[in-house]
Amino acid sequence: MLELRLVSSGYSSKPVISDISFKVESGSFWGIIGPNGAGKTTLFRTISRIINPLSGDILFEGVNVSDIPRLDLAKTVTTMLQSYDLPFSYTVEEFVMMGRFPHQKRFEKPTKNDLEIVENNLEFTDIAHLKQRRLHELSGGERQRAVLAQALAQKPKLLLLDEPTAYLDIGHQIAMLDLIKKLNKTEGLTVVMILHDLNFASEYCENLLLLNNGKIHTMGTPGEVLSYKNIEQVYKTVAIVKENPISRKPYVFAVPNEYRNKKQGELAP
């Protein structure tokens, strides 16, 4: 579905990420993690074609994305950003309908198919009852669901998300990630997502890419990536990693400084 080959990218010809290579298989669920300044956002913007790579190749379904017209790419790849700065406060229905623009001709009115797709995604994200409300009237969780509904209205094969749980409480975080996981499992939607919460990354993602200083530090399953050694090396902190008794996935416990001398001997298996 997506392949990066020795991609370097940055700003004003100065690399922020260097020699990034990995493959995302169709229907998989990937998480991009790493400390602040590791290059996650730059990698995301490069994959999304917000910025162009300084070197290397990005391929979507075997074709270099630089050879795919942006409008054609928007029909199959969609990006969900952390926040949107909109000059007007659209209704939820109007905002979600914007996701259909790549499929419409210029000045064309929404077709019956467009209306059905929008309605279906409003229902799926549980905001159909809010469709006549203005975006600025919504809570943070409701607004994030509207952004997801708009992204899904594009009918993508690949969904790119930049910290979709930002600014949400734990209940809305889990609800958002459950929706995305459901799409991945039931619709076969391929997902690549930046996450800061390592435990959410462990629970929801099949594969993780851990960045550090603009390079890939470790890549693999949550069990392979989320070791206490990797976390200490990359995040420069002390942590204990245990098995979640319910999901059997790795669970990361932070160790405050006042306890580190007491717990240091317990970190190694």
C-alpha positions in Angstrom: 0.0 0.0 0.0 2.7 2.5 1.0 6.5 2.2 0.8 9.2 4.7 1.7 12.7 4.2 0.3 15.5 6.1 1.9 13.4 9.2 2.4 15.1 12.3 3.9 13.0 15.4 4.4 13.0 18.7 6.2 12.8 22.5 5.8 15.0 24.9 3.8 17.1 22.0 2.6 17.9 21.0 6.1 17.0 17.4 6.9 14.9 16.6 9.9 14.5 13.0 9.1 17.1 10.9 7.2 17.1 7.6 5.3 13.7 6.4 6.4 12.6 3.1 4.8 9.6 1.0 5.6 6.6 -0.7 4.0 3.0 -0.6 5.1 0.9 -3.6 3.9 -2.7 -3.2 2.8 -5.1 -3.5 5.7 -2.4 -3.0 8.4 -2.5 -0.6 11.3 0.8 1.3 12.0 1.7 3.7 14.8 4.5 6.3 14.6 5.9 7.1 18.0 8.9 8.9 19.4 9.8 11.8 21.7 9.3 15.5 20.8 11.6 16.6 18.1 12.2 13.0 16.8 10.7 13.9 13.4 7.2 12.4 13.6 5.4 15.4 12.3 8.0 15.9 9.5 7.6 12.3 8.4 3.8 12.7 8.5 3.9 15.9 6.4 6.2 14.2 3.9 4.0 11.1 3.5 1.0 13.4 3.2 2.7 15.5 0.5 2.4 18.7 2.6 6.1 19.0 2.1 8.3 17.3 -0.5 11.1 14.9 0.4 14.7 16.2 -0.1 15.6 12.7 -1.4 14.3 9.2 -1.6 11.0 7.9 -2.9 7.5 7.5 -1.6 5.3 4.9 -3.4 1.6 4.4 -3.1 0.4 1.0 -4.6 3.8 0.8 -6.4 3.6 4.3 -8.0 5.7 7.2 -6.9 3.4 9.7 -5.3 5.2 12.6 -7.2 3.7 11.0 -10.4 0.2 10.9 -9.1 -2.0 14.0 -9.5 -2.9 15.4 -6.1 -6.7 15.2 -6.9 -6.3 11.5 -7.8 -4.3 10.8 -4.7 -6.9 12.6 -2.6 -9.5 10.0 -3.8 -7.6 7.2 -2.1 -5.4 8.7 0.6 -6.8 11.1 3.2 -5.1 13.0 6.0 -6.7 13.8 9.4 -4.8 16.6 11.1 -4.8 17.6 14.8 -6.8 20.8 14.2 -8.3 22.9 11.5 -8.3 26.7 11.2 -11.6 27.4 9.3 -12.5 31.0 8.4 -16.2 30.2 8.6 -18.1 28.0 11.0 -19.7 25.4 8.7 -22.4 23.1 9.8 -21.3 19.6 10.5 -23.0 18.3 7.4 -21.3 21.0 5.2 -17.9 20.2 6.7 -18.2 16.4 6.2 -19.4 17.0 2.6 -16.1 18.7 1.9 -14.6 15.2 2.0 -16.5 14.5 -1.3 -14.8 17.4 -3.2 -12.1 15.2 -4.8 -14.8 13.1 -6.3 -16.9 16.0 -7.7 -16.6 18.1 -10.8 -16.1 21.8 -10.3 -19.3 23.6 -9.2 -21.1 20.3 -9.3 -23.9 19.9 -6.7 -23.7 16.9 -4.4 -25.1 13.8 -6.0 -27.4 11.3 -4.3 -24.3 9.1 -3.8 -22.4 11.9 -2.1 -25.4 12.6 0.2 -25.6 8.9 1.1 -21.9 8.6 1.8 -22.0 11.7 4.1 -25.1 10.4 5.9 -23.5 7.0 6.4 -20.4 8.5 7.9 -22.3 10.8 10.1 -24.2 7.8 11.4 -21.0 5.7 11.8 -19.2 8.4 13.8 -22.4 8.9 15.9 -22.9 12.6 15.0 -25.9 12.4 12.7 -28.0 14.2 15.3 -25.5 17.1 15.2 -25.4 17.6 11.4 -27.1 21.0 11.5 -24.9 22.3 14.4 -22.0 24.6 13.7 -18.5 23.3 14.3 -17.7 26.0 16.9 -20.7 24.8 19.0 -19.3 21.3 19.3 -17.2 19.8 22.1 -13.7 18.6 21.4 -14.8 15.0 21.1 -17.7 15.8 18.8 -15.4 18.0 16.6 -12.8 15.2 16.3 -15.6 12.9 15.2 -16.7 15.4 12.5 -13.1 15.6 11.3 -13.0 11.8 11.1 -16.3 11.7 9.3 -15.0 14.1 6.7 -11.9 12.0 6.2 -14.0 8.9 5.7 -16.2 10.7 3.2 -13.3 10.6 0.8 -13.6 6.8 0.8 -9.9 6.3 1.2 -7.8 3.2 1.1 -5.2 4.8 3.3 -5.9 6.9 6.3 -3.2 9.1 7.8 -3.8 10.6 11.2 -1.8 13.1 13.2 -2.5 12.5 16.9 -6.3 12.0 16.6 -6.7 11.8 20.4 -5.1 15.2 21.1 -7.1 17.4 23.5 -9.6 14.6 24.3 -10.3 13.1 27.7 -9.7 9.4 28.1 -13.3 8.4 27.3 -13.3 10.3 24.0 -9.7 9.0 23.3 -10.8 5.4 23.5 -14.0 6.0 21.6 -12.0 7.6 18.7 -9.5 4.8 18.6 -12.2 2.2 18.8 -13.8 3.8 15.7 -10.6 3.8 13.8 -9.8 0.2 14.8 -13.3 -0.9 13.7 -12.7 0.6 10.3 -9.4 -1.1 10.0 -10.9 -4.5 10.9 -14.3 -4.4 9.1 -13.5 -2.2 6.1 -9.8 -3.2 5.6 -8.8 0.4 5.8 -5.0 0.9 6.1 -4.1 3.2 9.0 -0.9 5.1 9.7 -1.2 7.2 12.9 1.1 9.4 15.0 0.5 8.7 18.8 2.2 10.1 21.9 0.6 7.7 24.3 2.7 4.6 24.2 0.0 2.4 25.9 -2.6 3.4 23.3 0.0 2.7 20.6 0.6 -0.7 22.1 -3.1 -1.6 22.4 -4.4 -0.5 19.0 -1.4 -0.8 16.5 -0.2 -3.9 14.9 3.2 -2.4 14.0 5.1 0.5 15.5 7.9 2.7 14.1 9.9 4.3 16.8 11.8 7.5 15.7 14.7 9.1 17.4 16.8 12.0 16.2 15.2 11.8 12.7 16.0 8.2 12.2 14.3 4.8 12.7 15.4 3.5 16.1 13.3 0.3 16.2 10.4 -1.1 14.0 8.2 -4.1 14.6 5.3 -5.3 16.8 4.5 -3.5 20.1 6.2 -6.4 21.9 9.4 -5.9 19.9 9.4 -2.1 20.1 8.2 -1.2 23.6 11.0 -2.7 25.7 12.2 -0.8 28.7 15.7 -0.5 27.1 14.3 1.1 23.9 12.2 3.5 26.0 15.1 4.5 28.2 17.4 5.0 25.2 15.0 7.1 23.2 12.9 9.0 25.8 15.8 9.4 28.3 13.7 8.3 31.2 13.1 5.3 33.4 10.2 3.0 32.8 8.9 -0.4 33.7 7.2 -2.5 31.0 4.8 -5.3 32.0 2.1 -7.3 30.3 -1.4 -6.0 30.3 -3.3 -8.8 32.0 -6.4 -8.4 29.7 -4.9 -7.8 26.2 -1.5 -9.4 26.8 0.1 -6.3 25.2 3.1 -4.4 26.7 2.1 -1.8 29.2 4.5 1.1 30.1 4.7 2.4 33.6 6.4 5.7 34.2 8.8 5.8 37.2 8.9 9.2 38.9 12.3 10.3 40.0 11.7 9.9 43.7 11.2 6.1 43.2 14.0 5.5 40.7 16.6 4.4 43.2 14.2 2.0 44.7 13.0 0.5 41.4 16.1 0.6 39.4 17.0 -3.0 40.3 13.6 -4.3 39.2 13.7 -3.0 35.6 15.7 -5.8 34.1 13.8 -9.0 33.5 
